[in-house]
Amino acid sequence: MAINAVHKTQEQYPWWAGNARFIDLSNTFIVAHVAQAALIMLWAGVFTLFELAVYSPDAPMYAQGLILLPHLATQGWGMASGGAIADTFPLFAIGVVHIVAAGVLAGGAYFHWARLGQSLATAGGRAAKFHFEWDDAKQLGLILGHHLIILGLGALLLVVRAMALGGLYDANIGEVRLVTDPTLDFGTIWSYRTHLFDVNNLEDLVGGHIYVAVLLILGGAWHILVPPFKWVQQRFLFSGDGILAYSLFGIALAGFAASYYCGFNTLAYPTEFYGPPLELKSAFLPSYYDPSGAVESGYSSRTWLANAHFYLAFFFLQGGLWHYQRAMGFDLSKTWANWRQNRVAVSENPALVYQNPVHSEPKPLLAVCYEAPQIDLPPLLTMEQDFADYLYRPSQGIEPPSLAKTNGNGVRQTLYQTTYESRKQSFYGSPKSVDNRAFAQSRQPGRMYEPPKVPQNGLHYPVPIPQVVYEPSQSPVPSPQTTV
């Protein structure tokens, strides 16, 4: 049963999420719980009749793997001296009563489903009183109070059985007897706080149930009449996952207590019905075992019942922790998925440890602004194009070289230029004053190219060759004329 109190949309839950489908449907939620109670009651009744059908008085109950008949025998139903079953009719009647009760609960679930709306908020009369919201601390306290009172009445039923309706089986004497003088001394009951599981007489056992019943009934009345205090609402998680986590923690605590009682206590779990007490080992996994070897198979009813309680309580505890972290807003499943993705990325390319394999292409960072430099650098050559900014872009004004393009005079020009035009171009400009804005703060404007420095002794160049012009002759017989 998974309930998320933060997001109330059904799409986030898988098909096996159970009662999460009813997160906003208070009446359908009650229908599901009553139907589950009917199934539990049906199992108890049917399994009691099954154990009664296979029971053999020739062997101990713990050697036959029975678990429900020993419980009924501990409560004194149909028992005689020495722990033997004298009358099976009370056991049969209890099984039938459980089956009938299961039918009544199933009818109640059907009534809620057929006669009331999916939510009790739309119901009239007293039914609307039990509509709840997961963040309504007052209403949740009202519902908790009714649950506590029902638990208190259940504890009182055991007290009435022990004191007036036949009594309980006393393992110390091997007889069923009435407990007429239960322990009501507060000091004696309080002393069990440090060794609760070591109770060894029925008077203390019944007296403890009286205190538990009174506390549960008073606590239930308190929660019904008094809404939770502010400090309680601030420190407790009033949400679907939070309430479910607290419930699972309570079930886990009860499971561990039952496991300990079943494994070691011989008053609540007599050896006549459950077998010898066990020992606990934890070499690899904690488990109870029978050191006496009283059963040939090695597993008495006490052995597997104690181990079943222990491991069920353990998994209930894990479920409580799971829902508690969800109630606090921490989703462990997303953390696990991110860890798996990062592990895959590392295994495929160790250099990309933090790369998400789903979005492997680079994405623009919209929060980052790229600005142009504050100082514009001048071109190094006169032919270099002076861009207005320095953003990355394709080259401007440059074409691929062509050997077929000619100038206006029909002469091909391919000397290290990509594009030639008819206008005159000079590759090297004469030295001139340049306003160097890039170094305006640190340098003075100067010439781009400095004139060559002449040595003091002067330069001695060779005498130039005189210019010779050859012209065609005017006479029929050409005679060369030389003009210097």
N, C-alpha and C positions, 0 to 999 in steps of 0.2 A: 504494500500500500504506500504509494509515493504521492506526497502532496507538497506542492510548492506554493508558498505564500507570497512570493515576490511577484511572479508572473502568473496570471490566472487565465492563460490561454491553453486550450487543449492540444495544440499542435506540438508543444514541446515534450509531450509524454509519449513513450512508445506504447505498443499495444498491450504489453504485459504490465503496465503500471498500475493495474488494479483499480482501487477506489479513487485514483486521481481524476478519473472521468467524472466524478460526482463532487468536485471541489466546490462548486457554487450551488449545488443542489442539496439542500439540507435534508429534505425528506427522502430523496433517493439514497443519500448517505446512510440514513437510519435503516432503510430497507436492506441495504447491503449488510449492515452489521447485524441486524436481527436474523437475516438468512444465514449468516456465518454462525451465529449462536445456535440456530436450529441444527446445522450440520454437526456442530460439536456435541450437542445433546443427543443427536441420533447416533453418532459414533459411540458415545458412552453406553447408551442402552443396548445397541446391537452387539457391541463387543462384550458387554457383561453377559448377555445370553450365550454368546459364543464360548466364552471361558467356562460358563456353567455347563455347557454341553460336553466339553472335552475334559472337564475336571474328573480326576480319579482320586478317591480317598486312600488309595494304597500308596501314594507317593506324596511327599511334601509339595506344597503349592509352588515354592521357589524352584523346585526341580522341574516343574512342568512349564515354566516360562510365563506364569500368570502374573498380572499386575493390577487388575481391577478387583478381583476377588480378595486378594490380600488387604486392599484398602477397606473394603466392606467388613472383612473379618476384624480388622483393627478397631473399627467402630462398634463391634459387638453384634453384628447382624447374623443371626442363625448359628451362633457359636456355642460350643459346650466346653467342658473342662479340658485342659491340655492343648488347646488350639485346634481342635477338630471341628469341622462343620457338622452340626447336628441336624439342621433344618435348612433346606435349600429354597423353600418357598419365599422367605423375605428377600433373598438375592434375586430370584426370578421376578418378584414384584417390583423391586427397584429398577431392574432393566426395563420392564414394561412402562413404568412411570416415566423414565427418561425418554422412551420412544414417544409416548403421548405428549410429553412436554415439547419435544421437537416438533410435533405436528401443530401444537398451539403456537409456537414461535413462527413456524412457517406460515400459519394463517395470519398472524400479525403482520408479517412482512408483506404478504399479499394484500392485506387490507390497506396498508400504507401506500402500496404501489397503485392499487386500483381506485381507491376512494379519495386520496389526497393528491395534490399537485406535486410536481417534482421539487418544489421549494416550499417550506412551511411559511415563508413570508406572505404567501397568497392565501394561506389557510385561515379559517375563522375559528373562534372559540379558544379553548385551552391549547389546541395544537400549535397555534402561532407563538405560544409562550416558549416553545422549545426550538424556534428558529435561531440559528447562530451564524455569526461571521467570525472568521479566524482571527481578526484583529479586535474583536469585541471582548475585552477582558472580563467585563461584568457578566455577560451571557455564558462565557466559558466557565467562569467560577460557579454559576448556577448549575450547569450540567455536571461539573466535577463534584459538587455537593451531593447530587442525587446518586452518583456512582459510589461515593464513599459510604453513604447510608446503606446502600444495598450490600456492600462488602461487610459493613458492621452487622447487619442482620444475618448474613451467612455465618459469621463468627459466633453470633448468639445461638444459632441453630445447633452448633456443636456443643455449646455449653448446656443447652436444654437437653440434648441427647445424653450427655454425660451425667447430668444431675437428676433427670426425671424420666427419661424415655429409654430405659434399659441399661444405660451405662456404657463404658468403654472397656476394651480388653486391656488388662493390666499385665504387661510382660513380666513384671517382677514376681507375680504369683501364678501366672498362667490361667487366670480366670477373668470373666466379664463381671464388672462391679460398678455400682453407682458411686459417683464422686460427690459425697454429701458435704464435704468441708473443703472447698477450693481455697487456695491461698490468695488472700486479699491484702496481705501485708505489703505495703508499698516498698519497704526496704528489701524484702526478699525478692520481689519481682525486679526491683531496680538493680540488684546485685547480678542479675543474669546479663547485664549489658556487656560484660566482658567475656562471658562464656555462655552465650545464648543457646548454643547447640548441645550443651551438656546437661539439659534438663533430664532428670531420671525418675520422676514420680508424677502421677496423674494430677495430684492436687496443684502442683506448680504449673503443670501444663494447662489445666482448665482455668486456673486463676489468671494466667497470662492471656488466654483468649478473652476473658472478661474485660481486662484492661484494654486489649486491642479493640474489642467491640465498642466499648464506651468511647474511646478516642476517635474511632472512625465515625460513629454517629454524631458526636459533638463537632468534629471537624466538618462533616457534611452539612450540618445545620449552619455552621459558621459561614461556609462558602455560599450557601443559599441566601443568607440574610445580609452578609457584608461583602460588598464588592472588593476586589483586590486593591491594596494600597498603591499609592503612586510609586513608592520605591520598589514594590513588587513588579509593577508594569514596566519599570525602567530596567530591571535586572533580569527578568524572565522574557523569553521569546514567545509572544502571543501570535503564533502563526500556525499554519497547518503542519509544516515541517517541524516546528518547535514543539508543538503538543505531541506529535507522533514520536519525536525523539525522547521526550520525557516518559511517555508510555512504554517505549521499548526499553529504556533504562530501568524502569520499575519491573518489567517482566524479566529482564536479565538478572536483576537482584534476587527476585523470587526464585528463578531457576537455579542460581548458584546456591541459595539457601537450601532448596529442596535436594540438590545434589549432595550437599554436605550432610544433611539430615539422613538421607537414604544410605549414604556410604558408611556412616559411623554411628549414628544414634540407633539404639536398639529398643527404645521406648515407643517412639512414633513409628518405627519400622521394626517390629519384633522379628527375632531370628526364626521363630516358628513359621512365619509367612514369607520372609524375604531371604533367609539364609544368613550365614555368618557375616559379621562386619568385615569391611574391606580395608584395603590400604591403598594409598595414592602414590603413584610413581610418575616421574616426569623426565625420563631419559631423553626422549625425543618429543613426544606429545604427552600432556598430562592425561592420565587414565587411572581408573579404579580397577583393582584386581582382587581376587579372592585368594589369600595366601593359604587357606586351609585345604583347598581342593575338595570341598564337600560335594561338588557336582562333577560328574564324570566329564561333561563337556567343558567344564571350567568357567561357565557363565551362568550364574544364578540370576533370578529375577532382580535381586539387589544390584548385581554387577552391571547389567546392561541398562537398567533403569537409572542408576546413578550416572553412568557415562552419557546416556541420552540427555538427561537434564543438564549436564555440564556443557556439552557441545551445543545444544540448542540455546542455552543462556549465552554462550560465547558469541554465536551468530546474531542473537538479538542485540547484544552489546555493539557489535559492528554496525548493525542496521541503525541503532540509535546514534552512533557517531556519524554515520553517513548523512542522516537527515538533520542532525544538528549543524554540520558544516554547511548544508544547503540553507538552513534557516538563517545562518550568519552571513549568507551571500557569497560563500565560497563554493564554486562548482569544481569538484575534483575531476569530473569527466573531461572538462575543457583543458585543465592542466595536463591530464594524461594524454589527450590528443595532441597538444602542442609539443609535449616531450617526445612523442613518437615521430612527429613531423621533423623536429630538429635532429633526432637520431638518424632518420633516413637521409637528411641533407648532409650530415657529417659523414655517413658511410659512403655516399656517392661522390662527394667532393669535400675533402677535409678543409679546404680553404673557405668554403661557404658555410660556416657554422651557423651564422645567424640569418641565412637566406631562407625565406619561405618557399618551399618547392612549388606551391600552388601559384604564386605570383613571382615568377622568375624574371620577367622583363622589368627593366628599370622604369620607375615611375617618377613623374615630376614632383618636386617638393614645392607645393604652392605657397608654403609659408616663407620660402627663401626668396628674397628680392635681389636681382642682379642689377647693379648700377654701372653706368659708364665712368671711366676714370675722370678725376677732377682736372687733370692736366693733359692736354693733347700733345703728343709727341710729333715733331715734324718728320716729313719723309726723309729717308737717308739719301735717296737719289731723286733727281728732278723728274724722272720718268715714273717713279712709284706713285701710285694713286693714293691720295690722301682721303681716307675714309672719315666719315663724320663721327662714327662711334667704333667700338671694338667688340660688338656682338659677333658671335659665330654665325657666318653666313657664306654662301658661295661667292667666289671672286667676282668682282664687278669690272666690266669693261675689258675683259681679256678673252680673246678668241683663240681657238687652236690654230697653230701655224698652217699656212696654205702656200703651196708652191705654184699655184696657178694664178694667183692674184697679181696684177701689174699696176704700175702707177700710171699717171696721165701720159707719159712719154712712151709707154709700151715696154718699159724695161722691168724685168722681174727683179725684185729685191727680196732676198731671203736671209739677210745677214742678221741673225740672232733676234729677229723681230717676228712677232706673231701677226701683226697687222700694220700695213704701211698705207699712208694716205698721201694725197698730192701736196698737202701743206708741208712746209719745211719743219723738220724736227732736228733738234740737237740733243745728242745723247749725253754729252758732258756740257753743262752750262758753265759760263764764266763765273769766276768768284764774285759774289755780291753779298751785300749785307742781308742777313736773314734774322727775322724776329723769332728768336728761339723761345717760344712760350713755355716749352717743357722745363726750361731752366730759368724761368723768369725771376724766381726768388733767389737764385744762387749765382747766376752768370749774367754777364752783359752781352747784348747783341753783338755778333761778330760775323766774319766771313765764313762761308761754308768750306771753301778751299783756299788755302793760303798760297801766295806766289812763291816760286822757288827762291831759295836763298843763294846769292851769287858769292863765290869765294872771293877773298880779298885780292888774290893774284889775277883774277879775271879768268875768262874762258877763252881758249884758242880753238876756234872752229876752222875746218879746212876751207880753202877758197872755193866758192861755188862754181860749178861748171857754167860757162856762158851759154845763154839760150840760143839755139840754132833753129832757124825756121827754114823749112824746105818748101819752095814754091815751084809750080810747073812752069816751063819755058814758054815764051810767046812765039818763037820762030818755028818753022817747019821742022828744023833739026833741033831737037832738044839739046840745050847746052846747060849744064848745071850752073847756077849762080849761088854764090854763098854770101850771105849777109850776116855779119856779126853784129 
